[in-house]
Amino acid sequence: MDLRQLEYFIYVAELGSFTQAALVLGVGQPALSRQVRRLEVELRQTLFYRNGRGVLLTEAGKRLLAHGRTIQMQFEHARHDVEDARGSPLGRVTIGFPYAVGRSLSSPFVKEFRRRYPKANLCITEGLTVHLHEWLLSGRIDIALLHDPVPSPSLDIIPIREDDLLLLAYKKRTQAASGPSIPMRKVAELPLIIPCRPHPLRMMIETRLANMGLKPMIAVEIDAVATIVSLVSQNEGYAIATRHAITTAEALDHVMTRRIVGPSMCSVLALATSAERPPTTLVLRTTELLQELLHASTPKRD
């Protein structure tokens, strides 16, 4: 197996067509087919199901694609890391943001990144913390911002800030308008619009209530914070979220918040990188930039 064969295989897999891959790569289709076939012979596995409309990955092909992307990324990192010795960081860095964080942070981050590192390439993807965690471990992304990450020997985790978790309620609900705070025990009596398992917020809420011998009353399970806030504003239930996540959503005119007490709850936003792959100069510089911007945007706690 060599890097050219791996590159050809990845392009065919992602485009679903030998013809399209040959056009993008600028090589003849027969030459492309020969290289992929040699890879199959060496691995003693069929990598594609071929049909008249294109190709589909076999189970072996899916596994090789996951490894291939990581190998390709690490090779590029090694090459650019060596080239970095000549001056400004080079190469490509891929970052994963949770949806709400990405909505507020992406624009200022991109502007400052391009100003500081004009020779580098940036890729930003957004997703749920559970998915970002998986992508970071597999090598699909280099840096991730995670909500309440579970400690792992595979990750280097730097806590950035703590955000209080608040109860969201429809403003006209009479039972919700009874003070600035609400006991955690009372939260268990409310119909919650809550993320699906294994979302960190869901697991935190269930654990806190379980410690009190209680279970949450679940009305709807939805992962998107903006959709949750929208449903609360339409009197479809209650929710728990950080103030930061709430302010990035729409439909706030009909939503009120209350502090959760007895016990209080907070969510930790952390910056994570792989502990198993040596970071490039660009990854280190990007990590420092993210910390700067996040600390600058963090409101002081009372």
Secondary structure, 3 states (H helix, E strand, C coil): CCHHHHHHHHHHHHHCCHHHHHHHHCCCHHHHHHHHHHHHHHHCCCCEEEECCEEEECHHHHHHHHHHHHHHHHHHHHHHHHHHHHCCCCEEEEEEECHHHHHHHHHHHHHHHHHHCCCEEEEEEECCHHHHHHHHHHCCCCEEEEECCCCCCCEEEEEEEEEEEEEEEECCCHHHCCCCEEEHHHHCCCEEEECCCCCHHHHHHHHHHHHCCCCCEEEEECCCHHHHHHHHHCCCCEEEEEHHHHHCCCCCCCEEEEEEECCCCEEEEEEEEECCCCCCHHHHHHHHHHHHHHHHHCCCCC
